[in-house]
Amino acid sequence: YRLKKIDSKEAYSMLVEANDAIVEELKSKGVFRRPVLAAIDYTKELYYGGYNERLFRGRRELGTSLFYAYASLHIVEAGRRITVFTRPVYQLEDQASIVEELINFAHSKGIRIHTLLIDRGFFSIDVMNTLDRLNVRYIMPAVKNRRVKMAIEDHHNNIIPKMVKITMNREGKEASFSLIIHPKNDLEDTDPIHERYIAFATNLSYREAYKLYSHIPEEYRKRWGVETGFRVQRSVKAKTTSPNYTIRVVYHLLSIILYNIWQLANITLTLKLKIELTKPLIKLTQMKR
């Protein structure tokens, strides 16, 4: 009843401020002293109710095709898995602007990003040009459009090397990036050629990318730290079927705050004990209670 009387923007602002306090506490403990491996991803929250302008339509899942979406920036390294910032995403918003806002927020907190792992959903000319302008090194899976499929087939036929420079053009805009083509471990001879490879887009220099080539799939798997974080956050998230948007925003942000407090508690304890944080010393079930 009380939550329903709060404006959703006001609730969001207060909870972001609370999360900022946790991030500042982590900063004071030296968690962000070194540049971080970061990731940007979308998460969706299924919705059962009438349609409104904040909702997205997607593939039907668990009885609904409607969902709210959030974009988040995370640190995905062992010992410092933190959700730095999250924001609601609305229809028709510009992806490049969302990415820039997330990165600028991290920079405002003194967090330096050495490499950004970014979801395939952000594979676009505008996003890549924005990351280049911000001098952010990135790795993202390439959408297998006609140009990328042709490059994969040329590599398969030994016409081009495993890394090649590509320029993508669309509607008068263009972006250049390096395409790295990596064979899948579980490939089948009966699979189409372009399905036998993983393709990554990156703005790393040729020398850096070539050096990183054999590690990219392993490096990108660190992004699944994001997925793990989402699953953990859901385990402490209050469940609701309420159509009230404020309640949903509050529950989403509170699950992130609890998750980050849990990380802070473990980091604080390992610093006190002067040991390396390889696995949580305090269980989330304890924090949940």
N, C-alpha and C positions, 0 to 999 in steps of 0.2 A: 504493500500500500504506500509506504514512504517512497520507495524507488520510483513508483509511477508518477509521483509529484515532482520529480527532478527532471530537468531538461536533459536530453541525451548528450548534448554538446558539453553541458556543464559537468555531467558525470564523467564523461571521457576526459575532460581537461583535468579534473581532480585526480583521477586514477593514473593518468600519464605523469602528473607531478609526483605522485607517490612512487611510481616505478623509477622516475628520475632519481629520487632519494636513494634507492637501492643501488642504482648504477653509480652514483657518486660515492657511496660507501665502498663498492667494489674497486672503484678508481683509487680511493685512498689506500687500499691494500695492495696496490701495484698490479692489479689484474690486467690493466691495459697499457702497461709500461712498454711492451713490445707490440709491433704491428700485428694485427689479427687476421686470421682466415675467417671471412664473413660470408654469409649467404642471405639472399633475398628470395622470399617465396610467398605464395598465396596460400591461405587456408580458407576453407569454406565451412559455413555453419548451416546445416539443413534447416528449412523453415516450412512449417505447416500452418497455413492460414491464407488470408486474402493477399492479393498482389499489391505491392506499393512500389514507389519510385526508387527505393534503396535496394531492391532485390534484383538478383540475376536469375536468368533462366539457363538451365544446363541439362545434361543428360539425367534422366530419371534415376533416382537412387533412394532406396528405402522408402518408397511411396511418395516421393515429391521431386519436382524438378526445379524448385525454388531454393535459393540460398543467399545468405549474406556473405560477403567476402572481406577478408582483411589481408593487407600486405605487411610483412614484418621483416626486420633486419635482425639477424642472429649472429652470434659468434659461435662457431661450430668446432672448436678445438677441445680436445680432452682436457679436463681440468678447468675450463672456463667456457662452458656452454650457457650463454646468456641471451635472453631476448631483449635487445637494446631498445627497440621501438616498434610499435604496431599502430596501424591506422586503418579505419574502415575504407573500403574502396566502393565507389558508386559507379553506376553505369555511365558510359561515355567519357570517363576520366582518362586523361592521357597517361599512358604507361611510363613514358620517359620522365614526366613530371613527378610521378610517384617514386620512381627510382631515385631521382635527384633529391627529393625531400628526405627519403630514408638515409641516403648517404650524407647529406648535409647535417642531419640530426646527429649522426654518429660523430662527424667531425666536430660539431659544437660541444660534444662531451669529451673531446680530446682523444677519441678513438681513431687510430690510423689503420687503414685497411691495406694489407699487402697484396691480397688477392680476393676477388669476389666470385663466389660460386652462385650462379644465377639460373633460374628455372627456364626451361624451354619456352614457357609462355611469354617470356620477355624478348624472344628472338625477333628483333625488328630493327630497321634502319635508325629510327629515332632513338631507341634505347642505346644502341651501340655508339652512335655519335655523341650522345650525352655522356656515356662512360669515358669515351676518349677525351671529351672536353674537360671532364673532372679529373683526368689523369688517374683513373681507377683501372687497375689490371683486372681482367675478368676471364672466366671460362664458362661457357654455356653450351648445352647440347644444341646442335643446329637442327632446325626444322628441315626435314628432307623434301624440300621443294625441287622443282625441275633442275635448277642449277646445281644444287647439292648432289642430287642423284647422278647427274652427269659426271660430276667430279669423282664420285665414288666408283662409278663404272670405269672411268679413265684410269683411276689408280689400280683397280682390280686387273685391268689389262696392261699394267706397267707402262702407261703413257705419261702419267704424272707421279711425283713422289707422294709420300704419305702426308706431307704438309704443303699446302699451296695457298697463294694469296688470291682472294676472291673479292670482287666488287659487286655489290648488290644494288640494283637500281629499281626504283618504283615511284611513280607519280612525280617525277622530276627530282627526287631525292636519291642520294647514294651513300653507301657506307662500305668501307674496305676493312677486311679482317682476314686473319689466317684461319684456314680450315684444316683441322687435323683429323685424319681418317684412321680409325683404330679397329682392327678385326675383333669380332665378338668371340668369346671363349666357347660359346655353345652353338656355333654356326652349323648349319646343315647344308649339304651340297644342293638340296632341292629348294632351298630358300632363294628368293630373288636376290640378285647381287647386292642391291642397295640395303637389303635387310641383314646382310652378313657383316656389316660394319656399323660402328658408332662414329658419328661425326661431331666434332666440337668446334665452336667458334671462339676465337680468342684474339686479344689485341697485344699479346706478348710479342716481343721481338722474335725474329726467326731463330736466333741463337737460344733465347730463353725457352721458346716453345719446343724447339728440337730437343733441348736438354730435358724438358719436362714430359716429352712425348710418352715415354714408357710409364710415367707415373700418373698421367691425367685421369684414367678411369679410377684408380685408387684415390687420388686427390678428390675427385668429384664425389666419390662415395661418402666423403666426410660430410657432404651436404645432407646425407641421411641423418646426421645429427639433428637437423632441423625437424625431420619427420619424427625422430625419436622424441624430440622436445615436445612436439604437438601431442603425441600419444600420452606422454607423461602429464602434460598440462590438462588434457581431457580427464585424466583420472582424478584431478582435484577440482574439476569444474562442476558447479551446481547445475543440475539439469532442470530444464523448464520447457514447457510448450507454449509459454506466454507469447502472444504476438507483440507485446510491448517492447519497443526498440530499446528504451533505456535499460530495462532489465537485462536484455541480451548483451548490451555493451558492457554493463557492469560485471556480469558473470564472465564474459570473455577476458576482460582486463584483470579481474581478480585472480583468475587461474594463472595468468602470466606473472602477476605479482607474487603469488604463493610459490610458483616455480623458481623465480629469481631469488626469493628469500631462502628457499631450500638450498640453492646453489651457494648463496652468500654464507649460510650456516656451515656448509661443508668446507668452503674455502677458508673461513675463519678458523675452523677447528684444525685443518691441516697446517695452517700457518702457526698456530699455537703449538702443535705437536712437532713442527718442523719436519713434515713428511710430504711426499708428493701425492697429489690428488689423482689417483688412478681409478678409484671407484668410490661412490658415496659412502661416507662413514655414518651419516644420519639418513635413515630411510625416509622416503617421501610419505609412507604411511604414518610415521610419527609426526611429520610436519602437518599432514592432513588432519590428524586428530587435534 
